[in-house]
Amino acid sequence: MNKNFKILTLAAAMAFAGTQGFAQAKKKAWVNLFNGKNLNGWHGFNKKGRVQNWEVENGALVCLGAVKGTDTGGDIVTDKQYANFELTWEWKIDQGSNSGVLYHVLEGSNYPATYLTGPEYQIIDDIGWVPDKLEDWQKTGADYAMYIPNDQKKIMPVGEWNTSKIVFNKGHVEHWLNGKKIVEFTAWDADWQKRKAEGKWKEHPEYGMAKTGHIALQDHGHKAYYKNIKIRQL
């Protein structure tokens, strides 16, 4: 092997390593999903055109609660889809409000609601929810209808900002609330499959099976406020 060939080979290897390193760094960089000014990067679930039921107020993305009496029809989703990620955001709700953040959401005529495919980080007024007494799997921070928060859960009073985080990494899932990890589980393992088969999702085989999809914010007919929504791909 001559000297020039060795140099060219080394240069090619270094260039490839540099490209790989840049790709990895880019993959792990934090990206703002909400710019604090408008709904760029979001659209209505299964819809096209201007979003009517969400607006920006004082740098926050606000659900106006336009879909009264229902939990479908008003959700918004990211234009982009994500597989493995760390997602952080701040949120607050009004008294009696209900909302949520979902991931791996699929769009299409077969899916009339985001929650039929996307697991949900539940957000609700645990104390002031009036229609019915809430079960633990319905309360804030729960992986809705699947996993309940632990005793590390500390929620701010209604009207004050909370910080939340979802980590999804090849099936390993974590829910965080105000700096504490409150839920941890493994998607698709035997325990997960059992909970799905015996609970709310037993007649919805599509639930939770997607490994990539949209991030969604839920309009459950109540006001909810979101800001500093950021994601980094893992």
PEFENVEN-V936339 format. One record per run of one state. SS is the DSSP state (a for helix, b for strand, c for the rest). FROM is the first residue (numbers start at 0). LEN is the number of residues. If there is no record, write none. Layout:
ss->(SS | SS)
from->(FROM | FROM)
len->(LEN | LEN)
This chain:
ss->(c | a | c | b | c | b | c | b | c | b | c | b | c | b | c | b | c | a | c | b | c | a | c | b | c | b | c | b | c | b | c | b | c | a | c | b | c | b | c)
from->(0 | 2 | 28 | 30 | 32 | 41 | 44 | 53 | 57 | 59 | 63 | 75 | 82 | 84 | 93 | 97 | 105 | 113 | 116 | 118 | 124 | 135 | 138 | 142 | 143 | 146 | 147 | 161 | 169 | 171 | 177 | 179 | 186 | 189 | 198 | 212 | 217 | 223 | 233)
len->(2 | 26 | 2 | 2 | 9 | 3 | 9 | 4 | 2 | 4 | 12 | 7 | 2 | 9 | 4 | 8 | 8 | 3 | 2 | 6 | 11 | 3 | 4 | 1 | 3 | 1 | 14 | 8 | 2 | 6 | 2 | 7 | 3 | 9 | 14 | 5 | 6 | 10 | 1)
